[in-house]
Amino acid sequence: MPQVCRLLGYLIFFWSNENNEPIHVHVCKGKPSADATKIWIEDVPRLEHNKSQIPAKDLNRIMQWLAANKNFVVDKWNEHFK
């Protein structure tokens, strides 16, 4: 479970066995789980699901951070999976 960063008390991370999917991150507080919120990293980050039930205010800030730091996230993904 490679960590991308911590933001607002949330862990933003990749699952190591998901390299066959498009670039995405999972977000949760506390221990990472299979039900962590999933966000696709596309031209503009897109929420797949919010199973972690992150409040809208925090989720919006996380999405803004991901949009502003897309290259950083993509580089981390490529570094880990390639």
Helices and strands as residue ranges (DSSP letters): E 3-7, E 10-13, E 24-28, E 37-40, E 46-49, H 56-68, H 70-81
